[in-house]
Amino acid sequence: MAESSGGKTQGTFGRYLRLPRNVLAVSLVSLLNDTSSEIIYPLLPAFLALSLGASPFAIGVIEGVAESLASILKLFAGYLSDRFRTRKLPVFLGYSLAAVTRPFLAFVSSWPQVLAVRMIDRTGKGIRGAPRDALIADSVPVKERGFAFGFNRAADHLGAVIGPMAAVLLLMYFAADPDAPTVGEYQSVFLYASVPVLLGLFVIAFGVKEQPDHHHQPDGKAIRFSLKGFDGNFKRFLFVIGLFTLSNSTDAFLILRAAQLGIAPVVLPLLWMTLHISKVVFSLLGGGLSDRFGRKPLIICGWFVYAFVYAGFAVASAEWHAWALFIIYGSYFGLTEGVEKAFVADLVPSDRRGTAYGLYNLAFGITVFPASLLFGALYEWGAAVAFLTSAAISIAAMLMLLSIRPQPAEAQS
């Protein structure tokens, strides 16, 4: 019995190692980059508010503008990667911007300077996002596509587990009083945070190979910046993604709700880390399950879990409720993040994948900011009103997803 269990474990691990080199390399880069960004991200709000005197509105402007810029740029970067038949170059350039820009956080003295740094950093995210996803889709057969994207998302979330731990260790090393770091002590941590993403550039340069065979154009026509090359299923999927995202506000509200349920501020980072551990586990499971049972059933299950979690937060009344809901919330990401990206590849021709991923990210990006504004406004009427409204919107999007009937990807190429 032990041998059977061990053989199964080795077989699963071996399946990860048998993933194409590009998938393994890009996933390692995702882990390194997220380790870098998650060293900075948990410390940035406190640094802005306590050290630079930024207001909550200023913090919202910084993150809102930065993420919106990234989402818009993903559209153009994806299109250009199709048009010029290259994935590796924009991926390298995007991560290079992050590597070059993040050290400047060690020298800022006002929140507008932080805004400038974050905008350039997120510009890099916008440049690399869609071409990176297209590169993964180009590198694997359709029967392994969900597994590959799930593995990539798991690596990304593992970086989000390592990053906060590294941030605490760096802060303990540099700060005389870790509970009240000075501006210079914060900035020392930010400087070292750039090291992982710098290592990622070497992985891209020497570990990633272009996939020219996947950039063919069957009809002999140049790729155009238009929705005309996509069928109705993909267009409906973009609309449904936009609708679902209206329910998907910033996770800061979940942390706020957890605090209201009695979880102490010093414990909140541990809760956040627990969420990302859950994301890692379920991302590894979800992608492979979508290869076996189909993308759409997994996404529907994931959106149902999302609705359940938000409804749960509406009625939660104890600390343990928050812990349980955060762990369950991680399964939503595992059932949807990588699976949605694999589903996009299933819906579009291979020569238009970069543009498709750009449009997918745009559909998400143009509604994620209004979603947070809507949720915040509803929160003024009570947490239950906000969470139940989001749950209802996600159920509506889930029902609309049933109308999409994807064709085999190869039939469209």
Secondary structure, DSSP 8 states (H G I E B T S, - for coil): -HHHHHHHHHHHHHHHHTS-HHHHHHHHHHHHHHHHHHHHTTTHHHIIIIIS---HHHHHHHHHHHHHHHHHHHHHHHHHHHHTT-SHHHHHHHHHHHHHHGGGGGG--SHHHHHHHHHHHHHHHHHHHHHHHHHHHHHS-GGGHHHHHHHHHHHHHHHHHHHHHHHHHHHHHH-SSTTS--HHHHHHHHHHTTHHHHHHHHHHHHH----GGGG--TTS----SSSTTS-HHHHHHHHHHHHHHTT---THHHHHHHHHTT--GGGHHHHHHHHHHHHHHHHHHHHHHHHHH-HHHHHHHHHHHHHHHHHHHHH--SHHHHHHHHHHHHHHHHHHHHHHHHHHHHHS-GGGHHHHHHHHHHHHHHHHHHHHHHHHHHHTT-HHHHHHHHHHHHHHHHHHHTT-----HHHH-
